[in-house]
Amino acid sequence: MNGKDYGLTMNMIKFCENYLLSGNGGQSYVEAYSSKGKKIPMTTGYSSSSLLLKKENIQEYLKDRRADQMKQTDMTAGDIIAKLVELANDPAVKTSDRLNALKMLGQNLAMFTDRVEGGNNMNIEINLDGEELK
């Protein structure tokens, strides 16, 4: 995959590759666009990376690179979940690692999301200029 096929400059390609590794847009921008004599401030890095990440060609390049990375690792989400289940159930694994595997599984299954229960009915009365609304 060639970044130039997406209309990216060399700096944009460096930014994307750094971003894929770190997930930190600001830092990735600073690393890609700073020169030897001139380092870009982090505040500029964060604002400029935000603009870059909104560009369609950048998004397409990142999406395709992630897909390539998934193919190269040859692991699916199901494989990862199976490995986490194996770790969580293996008594030879340290307890802290087993708990971490269980935590990751729970997060994957959205077991630990905050839930707001509805069902409490309330009557609200508002009085506007002497008129009562219910």
C-alpha positions as CSV (number, residue, x, y, z in Angstrom):
1,M,0.0,0.0,0.0
2,N,1.4,3.3,-1.1
3,G,0.3,6.5,0.8
4,K,0.8,8.5,-2.4
5,D,-2.0,6.5,-3.9
6,Y,-4.2,8.2,-1.4
7,G,-2.8,11.7,-2.2
8,L,-0.7,11.8,1.0
9,T,2.5,13.7,1.4
10,M,5.5,12.0,3.1
11,N,4.7,13.9,6.3
12,M,1.1,12.7,6.2
13,I,2.3,9.1,5.7
14,K,4.7,9.5,8.7
15,F,1.9,11.0,10.7
16,C,-0.4,8.0,9.9
17,E,2.2,5.4,10.6
18,N,3.1,7.0,14.0
19,Y,-0.6,7.3,14.8
20,L,-1.2,3.7,14.0
21,L,1.5,2.8,16.5
22,S,0.7,5.2,19.3
23,G,-2.9,6.3,18.9
24,N,-1.8,9.7,20.0
25,G,-2.6,12.3,17.3
26,G,-0.7,15.2,18.8
27,Q,2.5,13.3,19.4
28,S,2.3,11.7,16.0
29,Y,1.9,15.1,14.3
30,V,4.9,16.5,16.2
31,E,7.1,13.6,15.3
32,A,6.1,13.7,11.6
33,Y,6.2,17.4,11.0
34,S,9.0,18.6,13.3
35,S,12.4,19.2,11.6
36,K,15.8,18.9,13.2
37,G,16.0,22.7,13.9
38,K,12.4,23.3,14.7
39,K,10.2,21.3,17.0
40,I,6.4,21.9,16.8
41,P,4.7,22.6,20.1
42,M,2.3,19.9,21.4
43,T,-0.7,22.4,21.3
44,T,-0.1,22.8,17.6
45,G,0.3,19.0,17.3
46,Y,-3.1,18.3,18.9
47,S,-5.0,20.9,16.9
48,S,-3.3,20.0,13.6
49,S,-3.7,16.3,14.1
50,S,-7.4,16.8,14.7
51,L,-7.7,18.5,11.3
52,L,-5.7,15.8,9.6
53,L,-7.8,13.0,11.1
54,K,-10.9,14.6,9.7
55,K,-9.6,14.3,6.1
56,E,-11.2,11.6,4.0
57,N,-8.0,10.4,2.4
58,I,-6.3,10.1,5.8
59,Q,-9.3,8.1,7.2
60,E,-9.2,5.8,4.2
61,Y,-5.5,5.2,4.5
62,L,-5.7,4.5,8.2
63,K,-8.7,2.1,7.6
64,D,-6.8,0.2,4.9
65,R,-3.6,0.1,7.0
66,R,-5.5,-1.3,10.0
67,A,-7.0,-4.0,7.7
68,D,-3.6,-4.9,6.5
69,Q,-2.3,-5.1,10.0
70,M,-5.2,-7.5,11.0
71,K,-4.4,-9.7,8.0
72,Q,-0.7,-9.8,9.0
73,T,-1.4,-10.8,12.6
74,D,-3.8,-13.5,11.3
75,M,-5.9,-13.2,14.5
76,T,-9.6,-12.5,14.6
77,A,-11.6,-11.0,17.4
78,G,-12.9,-14.6,18.1
79,D,-9.3,-15.8,18.5
80,I,-8.5,-13.0,21.0
81,I,-11.6,-13.8,23.0
82,A,-10.8,-17.5,23.0
83,K,-7.3,-16.7,24.3
84,L,-8.7,-14.5,27.1
85,V,-11.1,-17.2,28.2
86,E,-8.2,-19.7,28.2
87,L,-6.1,-17.3,30.4
88,A,-9.0,-16.6,32.7
89,N,-9.6,-20.3,33.3
90,D,-6.0,-21.4,33.7
91,P,-5.1,-21.9,37.4
92,A,-1.4,-21.8,36.5
93,V,-1.7,-18.1,35.4
94,K,-1.2,-15.4,38.0
95,T,-4.4,-14.3,39.7
96,S,-3.8,-10.7,38.6
97,D,-3.5,-11.8,35.0
98,R,-6.6,-14.0,35.2
99,L,-8.6,-11.0,36.7
100,N,-7.3,-8.8,33.9
101,A,-8.4,-11.3,31.3
102,L,-11.9,-11.4,32.9
103,K,-12.0,-7.6,33.0
104,M,-11.2,-7.5,29.3
105,L,-13.9,-10.1,28.5
106,G,-16.4,-8.2,30.5
107,Q,-15.6,-5.0,28.7
108,N,-15.9,-6.7,25.4
109,L,-19.4,-8.0,26.3
110,A,-20.3,-4.5,27.6
111,M,-21.1,-6.0,31.0
112,F,-19.8,-3.1,33.0
113,T,-21.6,-0.2,31.3
114,D,-23.6,2.2,33.4
115,R,-27.2,1.6,33.1
116,V,-29.9,4.2,33.8
117,E,-33.1,2.6,34.8
118,G,-36.2,4.4,33.7
119,G,-39.7,3.8,35.0
120,N,-40.1,6.4,37.6
121,N,-43.1,8.4,36.6
122,M,-43.2,12.0,37.7
123,N,-45.8,14.7,37.3
124,I,-44.4,18.1,36.6
125,E,-46.5,21.2,36.9
126,I,-45.5,24.5,35.2
127,N,-47.3,27.7,35.8
128,L,-46.8,30.3,33.1
129,D,-48.6,33.6,33.7
130,G,-51.2,32.0,35.8
131,E,-51.9,29.1,33.4
132,E,-51.3,25.6,34.7
133,L,-49.8,23.0,32.4
134,K,-49.5,19.3,33.2
